[in-house]
Amino acid sequence: MNDKLTFRIVLGVSIFVFIAVVILNRKILPVPETIPDFVYALPTLNAFINGTCSILLMVSLYFIKQKNIAAHKKANITAFILSSLFLVSYIIYHWLAKETAYPQDNPMRPVYLTILISHIMLAALVLPMVLMSFYYGLNMQVEKHKKLVRFAYPIWLYVTITGVVVYLMISPYYQN
């Protein structure tokens, strides 16, 4: 597969994921009358996944600085798999669960919304960057991988960390 075709596939996947998230957040799809109990555990699972990914990304950076490419690759592949699992869990939760709003009268609301909005925007931005950096890395196109990761890494790390922060801030307001 060449870079141009890969970029088109990555762009298509990224647009598809973005549209799916928008549709699910707008509650356009029908929701079953009875929500399975496991759905209410998904935000905690998602925070755990995000926290784990944050650690894996930092470990990955450590490994590459030590020139341990095999360990770097394993840490990143694990983070990628966990992030993919997160995405599935996120979609299921936002499809089935009622939206939880941060209280209007909470003085921390502007802070919460700032973190949430930056988290969402950067999550959408980083997906194609992560996918392309994986493609370059797995195909040993090291220079292209390095150039892209310079931007993708801090954004992905920020998204995983703020995912946990958002969860900690909104979790007291979840309804079962």
C-alpha positions as CSV (number, residue, x, y, z in Angstrom):
1,M,0.0,0.0,0.0
2,N,1.4,3.4,-0.8
3,D,1.3,6.6,1.3
4,K,-1.4,8.3,-0.8
5,L,-3.8,5.4,-0.5
6,T,-3.1,5.0,3.2
7,F,-3.7,8.7,3.8
8,R,-7.1,8.4,2.0
9,I,-8.1,5.4,4.1
10,V,-7.0,7.2,7.3
11,L,-8.9,10.3,6.3
12,G,-12.0,8.2,5.6
13,V,-11.8,6.3,8.9
14,S,-11.3,9.6,10.8
15,I,-14.3,11.3,9.1
16,F,-16.4,8.2,9.7
17,V,-15.5,8.2,13.4
18,F,-16.2,11.9,13.7
19,I,-19.6,11.6,12.1
20,A,-20.4,8.5,14.3
21,V,-19.6,10.5,17.4
22,V,-21.6,13.5,16.3
23,I,-24.6,11.3,15.5
24,L,-24.4,9.5,18.8
25,N,-24.1,12.7,20.8
26,R,-27.2,14.1,19.0
27,K,-29.2,11.0,20.0
28,I,-30.3,10.4,16.4
29,L,-30.2,6.6,16.6
30,P,-33.0,4.8,18.5
31,V,-32.1,3.8,22.1
32,P,-33.5,0.6,23.7
33,E,-36.0,1.1,26.4
34,T,-33.9,-0.8,28.9
35,I,-30.2,0.1,29.2
36,P,-27.9,-2.8,30.1
37,D,-26.3,-2.3,33.5
38,F,-22.8,-2.6,32.2
39,V,-23.2,0.7,30.3
40,Y,-23.0,2.7,33.5
41,A,-19.5,1.2,34.2
42,L,-18.2,2.4,30.8
43,P,-17.1,5.9,31.9
44,T,-14.9,4.4,34.7
45,L,-13.5,1.9,32.2
46,N,-12.8,4.7,29.7
47,A,-11.0,6.8,32.4
48,F,-8.9,3.7,33.3
49,I,-8.1,3.1,29.6
50,N,-7.1,6.7,29.1
51,G,-4.9,6.7,32.2
52,T,-3.3,3.5,31.1
53,C,-2.7,5.0,27.6
54,S,-1.1,8.0,29.2
55,I,1.3,5.8,31.1
56,L,2.0,3.7,28.0
57,L,2.7,6.8,25.9
58,M,5.3,8.1,28.5
59,V,6.8,4.6,28.7
60,S,7.0,4.5,24.9
61,L,8.9,7.8,24.9
62,Y,11.3,6.4,27.4
63,F,11.9,3.3,25.4
64,I,12.6,5.2,22.1
65,K,15.0,7.5,23.9
66,Q,16.8,4.3,25.1
67,K,16.7,3.2,21.5
68,N,14.7,0.1,22.5
69,I,12.6,0.0,19.3
70,A,10.9,-3.3,20.1
71,A,9.7,-2.1,23.5
72,H,8.7,1.2,22.0
73,K,6.6,-0.6,19.4
74,K,4.9,-2.9,21.9
75,A,4.0,0.0,24.2
76,N,2.5,2.0,21.2
77,I,0.6,-1.0,19.8
78,T,-0.8,-1.6,23.3
79,A,-1.8,2.1,23.6
80,F,-3.4,1.9,20.1
81,I,-5.4,-1.2,20.9
82,L,-6.6,0.3,24.2
83,S,-7.5,3.5,22.5
84,S,-9.5,1.6,19.9
85,L,-11.3,-0.2,22.8
86,F,-11.9,3.1,24.4
87,L,-13.5,4.4,21.2
88,V,-15.9,1.4,21.0
89,S,-16.8,1.8,24.7
90,Y,-17.2,5.6,24.3
91,I,-19.5,5.1,21.3
92,I,-21.6,2.5,23.2
93,Y,-21.9,4.7,26.3
94,H,-22.9,7.8,24.3
95,W,-25.4,5.9,22.3
96,L,-27.2,4.3,25.2
97,A,-26.7,6.5,28.3
98,K,-28.4,9.8,29.0
99,E,-26.3,12.8,28.6
100,T,-24.7,14.1,31.8
101,A,-24.4,17.9,32.1
102,Y,-22.0,19.7,34.3
103,P,-24.1,21.8,36.7
104,Q,-24.7,25.4,35.5
105,D,-24.2,26.8,39.0
106,N,-20.9,25.1,39.6
107,P,-18.1,27.7,39.7
108,M,-15.7,25.1,38.0
109,R,-18.0,24.8,34.9
110,P,-15.9,27.2,32.8
111,V,-12.7,25.2,33.6
112,Y,-14.6,21.9,32.9
113,L,-15.9,23.2,29.6
114,T,-12.5,24.5,28.5
115,I,-10.9,21.1,29.3
116,L,-13.7,19.2,27.7
117,I,-13.8,21.3,24.5
118,S,-10.0,21.2,24.0
119,H,-10.1,17.4,24.7
120,I,-12.8,16.8,22.1
121,M,-11.3,19.0,19.4
122,L,-7.8,17.6,19.9
123,A,-9.1,14.0,20.0
124,A,-10.7,14.5,16.6
125,L,-7.5,16.2,15.3
126,V,-5.1,13.5,16.6
127,L,-6.8,10.4,15.2
128,P,-5.6,10.7,11.7
129,M,-2.1,11.8,13.0
130,V,-1.9,8.7,15.2
131,L,-3.1,6.4,12.3
132,M,-0.5,7.9,9.9
133,S,2.3,7.8,12.5
134,F,1.5,4.1,13.1
135,Y,1.6,3.4,9.4
136,Y,5.0,5.2,9.0
137,G,6.4,3.5,12.1
138,L,5.2,0.0,11.2
139,N,6.6,0.4,7.7
140,M,9.9,1.7,9.1
141,Q,9.6,5.1,7.4
142,V,11.4,6.5,10.4
143,E,11.9,10.1,9.2
144,K,8.2,10.6,8.3
145,H,7.2,8.9,11.6
146,K,9.5,11.2,13.6
147,K,8.2,14.3,11.9
148,L,4.5,13.4,12.5
149,V,5.0,12.1,16.0
150,R,6.6,15.5,17.1
151,F,3.0,16.8,16.8
152,A,0.9,13.7,17.4
153,Y,2.6,12.6,20.6
154,P,1.9,15.6,22.8
155,I,-1.6,15.9,21.5
156,W,-2.4,12.2,22.1
157,L,-0.9,12.4,25.6
158,Y,-2.9,15.6,26.3
159,V,-6.1,13.8,25.1
160,T,-5.5,10.8,27.3
161,I,-4.7,12.9,30.4
162,T,-7.6,15.3,29.9
163,G,-9.9,12.3,29.3
164,V,-9.2,11.2,32.9
165,V,-9.6,14.8,34.2
166,V,-13.0,15.2,32.4
167,Y,-14.1,11.9,34.0
168,L,-13.1,13.0,37.5
169,M,-14.9,16.3,37.1
170,I,-18.1,14.9,35.6
171,S,-18.4,11.6,37.5
172,P,-20.1,12.9,40.6
173,Y,-23.0,13.9,38.3
174,Y,-23.6,10.6,36.5
175,Q,-27.1,9.2,36.8
176,N,-27.8,5.5,36.6
